[in-house]
Amino acid sequence: MVAVAGKTVLVTGGRRGLGAALVDEVLRRGARKVYSTARGPYADDRDEVVTHALEVRSQDSVAALAQVATDVDIVINNAGILLPGSLLTGDMDDVVTTFDVNALGPLRVVRAFAPILAGNGGGAIVNVHSVLSWVGGSGAYGASKAAIWSITNSLRTELAPQNTQVVGVHVGFIDTEMVADIALPKTAPDDVAARILDALEAGAVEVLADDITAQVKAALSGPVEALTFALAH
């Protein structure tokens, strides 16, 4: 388990939505410093927050951040993208971009920061997945989240020798700009952020952040054809 108080935290995609809520929550819990990233430069007037541009699709961009943020204890991979479209008929470039941002992006960040975490005592990595990791029907987005779920589980094994806690977060729809047009029940970002940090500090390796996620997880032992987007409604 990793306590947030006194630690340095990296939050990717920290400018808005769940990322902004995570920045607020780690500060509330006493984080010493927070590196908060977005795709372009932005300002945050809080003394504890260091903003930094990060393009998770770029190895050079990730490496540049790692050269600066050598004091990080906790990495929260929150940055993601939602490009709606069919796997069969949608733009193939959108499919590639979705996997590059949602699956390979966090992996690039982990590969760059694992040695830093090891040097700082082990620390923790939190990867934000989705309930759609487990259900079909959401195109490349769900498929990319299934990929990062698998990546997280393998990273947990590979990082265990250096004492790095690896936490996977599964959550349904969060009340953010990304899914503003989806007319389904949503959870407040602040509530999700608090549940994630509670789990981290309790030593958990998985977070089921809302009721629908717990229901879908329980259904994984049933027929695979029942695991469709309709189940997550």
C-alpha positions as YAML, in Angstrom:
chain: A
units: angstrom
residues:
- id: 1
  name: MET
  ca: [0.00, 0.00, 0.00]
- id: 2
  name: VAL
  ca: [1.16, 3.52, -0.79]
- id: 3
  name: ALA
  ca: [0.04, 6.56, 1.19]
- id: 4
  name: VAL
  ca: [-0.33, 9.76, -0.83]
- id: 5
  name: ALA
  ca: [0.73, 12.18, 1.91]
- id: 6
  name: GLY
  ca: [4.21, 13.55, 1.29]
- id: 7
  name: LYS
  ca: [4.51, 11.84, -2.10]
- id: 8
  name: THR
  ca: [5.07, 13.21, -5.60]
- id: 9
  name: VAL
  ca: [2.35, 12.18, -8.03]
- id: 10
  name: LEU
  ca: [2.13, 12.23, -11.82]
- id: 11
  name: VAL
  ca: [-1.37, 12.50, -13.31]
- id: 12
  name: THR
  ca: [-1.61, 12.27, -17.08]
- id: 13
  name: GLY
  ca: [-4.58, 14.06, -18.58]
- id: 14
  name: GLY
  ca: [-4.84, 16.14, -15.43]
- id: 15
  name: ARG
  ca: [-6.27, 19.28, -16.97]
- id: 16
  name: ARG
  ca: [-9.94, 18.32, -16.87]
- id: 17
  name: GLY
  ca: [-12.47, 15.61, -16.10]
- id: 18
  name: LEU
  ca: [-11.35, 12.69, -13.93]
- id: 19
  name: GLY
  ca: [-7.73, 13.84, -14.24]
- id: 20
  name: ALA
  ca: [-8.50, 17.21, -12.68]
- id: 21
  name: ALA
  ca: [-10.45, 15.46, -9.91]
- id: 22
  name: LEU
  ca: [-7.47, 13.18, -9.25]
- id: 23
  name: VAL
  ca: [-5.13, 16.17, -9.00]
- id: 24
  name: ASP
  ca: [-7.49, 17.78, -6.48]
- id: 25
  name: GLU
  ca: [-7.84, 14.56, -4.50]
- id: 26
  name: VAL
  ca: [-4.12, 13.81, -4.16]
- id: 27
  name: LEU
  ca: [-3.55, 17.39, -3.02]
- id: 28
  name: ARG
  ca: [-6.35, 17.01, -0.48]
- id: 29
  name: ARG
  ca: [-4.57, 13.91, 0.84]
- id: 30
  name: GLY
  ca: [-1.31, 15.77, 1.32]
- id: 31
  name: ALA
  ca: [0.72, 15.11, -1.83]
- id: 32
  name: ARG
  ca: [3.97, 17.07, -1.79]
- id: 33
  name: LYS
  ca: [3.94, 17.78, -5.52]
- id: 34
  name: VAL
  ca: [1.78, 16.89, -8.52]
- id: 35
  name: TYR
  ca: [2.91, 16.79, -12.12]
- id: 36
  name: SER
  ca: [-0.23, 17.31, -14.19]
- id: 37
  name: THR
  ca: [-0.10, 16.85, -17.95]
- id: 38
  name: ALA
  ca: [-2.14, 17.78, -20.99]
- id: 39
  name: ARG
  ca: [-1.44, 17.57, -24.69]
- id: 40
  name: GLY
  ca: [-0.55, 21.26, -24.76]
- id: 41
  name: PRO
  ca: [0.82, 23.79, -22.23]
- id: 42
  name: TYR
  ca: [-1.56, 25.14, -19.59]
- id: 43
  name: ALA
  ca: [-1.37, 26.92, -16.25]
- id: 44
  name: ASP
  ca: [-2.30, 25.95, -12.69]
- id: 45
  name: ASP
  ca: [-1.71, 28.57, -10.02]
- id: 46
  name: ARG
  ca: [-1.30, 26.13, -7.11]
- id: 47
  name: ASP
  ca: [2.27, 25.98, -5.81]
- id: 48
  name: GLU
  ca: [2.24, 22.18, -5.53]
- id: 49
  name: VAL
  ca: [1.18, 21.63, -9.16]
- id: 50
  name: VAL
  ca: [3.72, 21.48, -11.98]
- id: 51
  name: THR
  ca: [2.06, 21.41, -15.41]
- id: 52
  name: HIS
  ca: [3.77, 19.79, -18.36]
- id: 53
  name: ALA
  ca: [2.83, 19.12, -21.97]
- id: 54
  name: LEU
  ca: [2.71, 15.42, -22.77]
- id: 55
  name: GLU
  ca: [1.78, 13.55, -25.93]
- id: 56
  name: VAL
  ca: [1.51, 9.91, -24.85]
- id: 57
  name: ARG
  ca: [1.80, 8.77, -28.49]
- id: 58
  name: SER
  ca: [5.33, 10.18, -28.64]
- id: 59
  name: GLN
  ca: [8.23, 8.33, -27.05]
- id: 60
  name: ASP
  ca: [10.27, 11.55, -27.15]
- id: 61
  name: SER
  ca: [7.56, 13.47, -25.29]
- id: 62
  name: VAL
  ca: [7.31, 10.78, -22.61]
- id: 63
  name: ALA
  ca: [11.10, 10.66, -22.25]
- id: 64
  name: ALA
  ca: [11.27, 14.45, -21.89]
- id: 65
  name: LEU
  ca: [8.78, 14.32, -19.01]
- id: 66
  name: ALA
  ca: [10.72, 11.52, -17.32]
- id: 67
  name: GLN
  ca: [13.89, 13.62, -17.45]
- id: 68
  name: VAL
  ca: [12.11, 16.36, -15.51]
- id: 69
  name: ALA
  ca: [9.95, 14.35, -13.11]
- id: 70
  name: THR
  ca: [12.65, 12.26, -11.45]
- id: 71
  name: ASP
  ca: [11.04, 12.56, -8.00]
- id: 72
  name: VAL
  ca: [7.78, 10.79, -8.86]
- id: 73
  name: ASP
  ca: [6.45, 8.17, -6.42]
- id: 74
  name: ILE
  ca: [3.02, 7.51, -7.92]
- id: 75
  name: VAL
  ca: [2.07, 7.44, -11.61]
- id: 76
  name: ILE
  ca: [-1.62, 7.75, -12.54]
- id: 77
  name: ASN
  ca: [-2.24, 6.95, -16.22]
- id: 78
  name: ASN
  ca: [-5.53, 8.72, -16.83]
- id: 79
  name: ALA
  ca: [-5.09, 10.27, -20.29]
- id: 80
  name: GLY
  ca: [-7.36, 8.70, -22.89]
- id: 81
  name: ILE
  ca: [-9.35, 9.29, -26.04]
- id: 82
  name: LEU
  ca: [-12.82, 8.33, -27.28]
- id: 83
  name: LEU
  ca: [-13.29, 8.23, -31.06]
- id: 84
  name: PRO
  ca: [-16.68, 6.63, -31.79]
- id: 85
  name: GLY
  ca: [-16.95, 4.37, -34.77]
- id: 86
  name: SER
  ca: [-17.48, 0.82, -35.91]
- id: 87
  name: LEU
  ca: [-14.56, -1.59, -35.97]
- id: 88
  name: LEU
  ca: [-15.78, -2.77, -39.37]
- id: 89
  name: THR
  ca: [-16.63, 0.51, -41.08]
- id: 90
  name: GLY
  ca: [-15.01, 3.25, -39.02]
- id: 91
  name: ASP
  ca: [-11.88, 5.14, -39.98]
- id: 92
  name: MET
  ca: [-8.93, 2.79, -39.49]
- id: 93
  name: ASP
  ca: [-6.73, 5.73, -38.50]
- id: 94
  name: ASP
  ca: [-9.12, 6.37, -35.59]
- id: 95
  name: VAL
  ca: [-8.76, 2.74, -34.50]
- id: 96
  name: VAL
  ca: [-4.97, 2.99, -34.56]
- id: 97
  name: THR
  ca: [-5.03, 6.30, -32.68]
- id: 98
  name: THR
  ca: [-7.35, 4.87, -30.03]
- id: 99
  name: PHE
  ca: [-5.04, 1.94, -29.32]
- id: 100
  name: ASP
  ca: [-1.96, 4.17, -29.43]
- id: 101
  name: VAL
  ca: [-3.37, 6.57, -26.83]
- id: 102
  name: ASN
  ca: [-5.36, 4.24, -24.57]
- id: 103
  name: ALA
  ca: [-3.13, 1.14, -24.53]
- id: 104
  name: LEU
  ca: [0.35, 1.96, -25.78]
- id: 105
  name: GLY
  ca: [0.39, 5.44, -24.26]
- id: 106
  name: PRO
  ca: [0.20, 4.21, -20.66]
- id: 107
  name: LEU
  ca: [2.74, 1.51, -21.47]
- id: 108
  name: ARG
  ca: [5.19, 4.13, -22.75]
- id: 109
  name: VAL
  ca: [4.72, 6.09, -19.53]
- id: 110
  name: VAL
  ca: [5.23, 3.02, -17.34]
- id: 111
  name: ARG
  ca: [8.37, 1.97, -19.23]
- id: 112
  name: ALA
  ca: [9.85, 5.45, -18.77]
- id: 113
  name: PHE
  ca: [8.93, 5.80, -15.10]
- id: 114
  name: ALA
  ca: [9.49, 2.26, -13.78]
- id: 115
  name: PRO
  ca: [13.21, 2.90, -13.17]
- id: 116
  name: ILE
  ca: [12.34, 6.19, -11.44]
- id: 117
  name: LEU
  ca: [9.83, 4.47, -9.18]
- id: 118
  name: ALA
  ca: [12.37, 1.75, -8.38]
- id: 119
  name: GLY
  ca: [14.95, 4.35, -7.42]
- id: 120
  name: ASN
  ca: [12.42, 6.10, -5.19]
- id: 121
  name: GLY
  ca: [11.45, 2.95, -3.29]
- id: 122
  name: GLY
  ca: [8.87, 1.26, -5.53]
- id: 123
  name: GLY
  ca: [5.82, 3.49, -5.34]
- id: 124
  name: ALA
  ca: [2.73, 2.78, -7.39]
- id: 125
  name: ILE
  ca: [1.18, 2.85, -10.84]
- id: 126
  name: VAL
  ca: [-2.56, 3.39, -11.40]
- id: 127
  name: ASN
  ca: [-3.98, 2.65, -14.86]
- id: 128
  name: VAL
  ca: [-7.51, 3.78, -15.67]
- id: 129
  name: HIS
  ca: [-9.41, 1.13, -17.62]
- id: 130
  name: SER
  ca: [-13.19, 1.00, -18.15]
- id: 131
  name: VAL
  ca: [-16.16, -1.27, -17.59]
- id: 132
  name: LEU
  ca: [-16.06, -1.47, -21.39]
- id: 133
  name: SER
  ca: [-12.84, -3.47, -21.03]
- id: 134
  name: TRP
  ca: [-15.18, -6.39, -20.40]
- id: 135
  name: VAL
  ca: [-18.08, -5.85, -22.80]
- id: 136
  name: GLY
  ca: [-18.31, -5.78, -26.58]
- id: 137
  name: GLY
  ca: [-20.08, -3.18, -28.67]
- id: 138
  name: SER
  ca: [-18.06, -0.04, -28.02]
- id: 139
  name: GLY
  ca: [-15.71, -0.31, -30.98]
- id: 140
  name: ALA
  ca: [-12.04, 0.50, -30.68]
- id: 141
  name: TYR
  ca: [-12.50, 2.25, -27.35]
- id: 142
  name: GLY
  ca: [-13.60, -0.88, -25.51]
- id: 143
  name: ALA
  ca: [-11.04, -3.02, -27.32]
- id: 144
  name: SER
  ca: [-8.25, -0.60, -26.36]
- id: 145
  name: LYS
  ca: [-9.39, -0.64, -22.74]
- id: 146
  name: ALA
  ca: [-9.36, -4.44, -22.78]
- id: 147
  name: ALA
  ca: [-5.79, -4.20, -24.03]
- id: 148
  name: ILE
  ca: [-4.65, -1.87, -21.25]
- id: 149
  name: TRP
  ca: [-6.38, -4.13, -18.70]
- id: 150
  name: SER
  ca: [-4.26, -7.03, -19.94]
- id: 151
  name: ILE
  ca: [-1.15, -4.85, -20.03]
- id: 152
  name: THR
  ca: [-1.77, -3.75, -16.44]
- id: 153
  name: ASN
  ca: [-2.10, -7.33, -15.23]
- id: 154
  name: SER
  ca: [1.20, -8.29, -16.86]
- id: 155
  name: LEU
  ca: [2.95, -5.17, -15.58]
- id: 156
  name: ARG
  ca: [1.82, -6.05, -12.06]
- id: 157
  name: THR
  ca: [3.79, -9.28, -12.30]
- id: 158
  name: GLU
  ca: [6.83, -7.68, -13.95]
- id: 159
  name: LEU
  ca: [7.00, -4.80, -11.45]
- id: 160
  name: ALA
  ca: [6.48, -6.87, -8.30]
- id: 161
  name: PRO
  ca: [10.22, -7.46, -7.79]
- id: 162
  name: GLN
  ca: [10.83, -3.73, -7.48]
- id: 163
  name: ASN
  ca: [7.96, -3.37, -4.97]
- id: 164
  name: THR
  ca: [5.75, -1.26, -7.23]
- id: 165
  name: GLN
  ca: [2.03, -1.50, -6.48]
- id: 166
  name: VAL
  ca: [0.01, -1.70, -9.73]
- id: 167
  name: VAL
  ca: [-3.67, -0.75, -9.58]
- id: 168
  name: GLY
  ca: [-6.21, -1.22, -12.39]
- id: 169
  name: VAL
  ca: [-9.32, 0.97, -12.33]
- id: 170
  name: HIS
  ca: [-12.59, -0.14, -13.90]
- id: 171
  name: VAL
  ca: [-15.38, 2.41, -14.04]
- id: 172
  name: GLY
  ca: [-18.56, 3.08, -16.01]
- id: 173
  name: PHE
  ca: [-19.58, 6.46, -17.32]
- id: 174
  name: ILE
  ca: [-18.10, 9.45, -15.48]
- id: 175
  name: ASP
  ca: [-19.80, 12.83, -15.64]
- id: 176
  name: THR
  ca: [-17.18, 14.48, -17.85]
- id: 177
  name: GLU
  ca: [-17.02, 16.26, -21.18]
- id: 178
  name: MET
  ca: [-15.90, 13.05, -22.93]
- id: 179
  name: VAL
  ca: [-19.29, 11.35, -22.50]
- id: 180
  name: ALA
  ca: [-21.53, 14.42, -22.11]
- id: 181
  name: ASP
  ca: [-23.70, 13.34, -25.06]
- id: 182
  name: ILE
  ca: [-24.35, 9.83, -23.72]
- id: 183
  name: ALA
  ca: [-27.71, 9.75, -21.95]
- id: 184
  name: LEU
  ca: [-26.86, 7.20, -19.28]
- id: 185
  name: PRO
  ca: [-26.31, 7.45, -15.51]
- id: 186
  name: LYS
  ca: [-22.91, 8.87, -14.65]
- id: 187
  name: THR
  ca: [-20.73, 9.08, -11.52]
- id: 188
  name: ALA
  ca: [-19.20, 12.35, -10.35]
- id: 189
  name: PRO
  ca: [-15.46, 12.60, -11.08]
- id: 190
  name: ASP
  ca: [-14.73, 13.56, -7.46]
- id: 191
  name: ASP
  ca: [-16.37, 10.36, -6.22]
- id: 192
  name: VAL
  ca: [-14.39, 8.19, -8.64]
- id: 193
  name: ALA
  ca: [-11.13, 9.93, -7.72]
- id: 194
  name: ALA
  ca: [-11.76, 9.35, -4.01]
- id: 195
  name: ARG
  ca: [-12.49, 5.65, -4.59]
- id: 196
  name: ILE
  ca: [-9.32, 5.24, -6.61]
- id: 197
  name: LEU
  ca: [-7.14, 6.83, -3.95]
- id: 198
  name: ASP
  ca: [-8.90, 4.90, -1.16]
- id: 199
  name: ALA
  ca: [-8.04, 1.67, -2.98]
- id: 200
  name: LEU
  ca: [-4.44, 2.72, -3.60]
- id: 201
  name: GLU
  ca: [-3.89, 3.55, 0.04]
- id: 202
  name: ALA
  ca: [-5.56, 0.29, 1.11]
- id: 203
  name: GLY
  ca: [-3.13, -1.76, -0.98]
- id: 204
  name: ALA
  ca: [-5.71, -2.90, -3.54]
- id: 205
  name: VAL
  ca: [-4.80, -3.99, -7.05]
- id: 206
  name: GLU
  ca: [-8.20, -3.44, -8.65]
- id: 207
  name: VAL
  ca: [-10.91, -0.79, -8.30]
- id: 208
  name: LEU
  ca: [-14.54, -1.36, -9.24]
- id: 209
  name: ALA
  ca: [-15.60, 2.26, -9.04]
- id: 210
  name: ASP
  ca: [-19.38, 2.00, -9.41]
- id: 211
  name: ASP
  ca: [-22.31, -0.41, -9.30]
- id: 212
  name: ILE
  ca: [-22.47, -1.17, -13.01]
- id: 213
  name: THR
  ca: [-18.80, -2.14, -13.01]
- id: 214
  name: ALA
  ca: [-19.34, -4.54, -10.12]
- id: 215
  name: GLN
  ca: [-22.33, -6.06, -11.96]
- id: 216
  name: VAL
  ca: [-20.39, -6.56, -15.18]
- id: 217
  name: LYS
  ca: [-17.40, -8.05, -13.33]
- id: 218
  name: ALA
  ca: [-19.74, -10.55, -11.69]
- id: 219
  name: ALA
  ca: [-21.10, -11.50, -15.12]
- id: 220
  name: LEU
  ca: [-17.69, -12.44, -16.51]
- id: 221
  name: SER
  ca: [-18.20, -16.06, -15.47]
- id: 222
  name: GLY
  ca: [-21.36, -16.28, -17.60]
- id: 223
  name: PRO
  ca: [-21.85, -16.71, -21.36]
- id: 224
  name: VAL
  ca: [-19.55, -14.50, -23.39]
- id: 225
  name: GLU
  ca: [-22.37, -13.55, -25.77]
- id: 226
  name: ALA
  ca: [-24.09, -11.78, -22.88]
- id: 227
  name: LEU
  ca: [-21.15, -9.41, -22.44]
- id: 228
  name: THR
  ca: [-22.34, -6.64, -24.73]
- id: 229
  name: PHE
  ca: [-22.63, -2.88, -24.46]
- id: 230
  name: ALA
  ca: [-26.32, -3.31, -23.60]
- id: 231
  name: LEU
  ca: [-25.32, -4.92, -20.30]
- id: 232
  name: ALA
  ca: [-23.52, -1.71, -19.29]
- id: 233
  name: HIS
  ca: [-26.63, 0.45, -19.86]
...
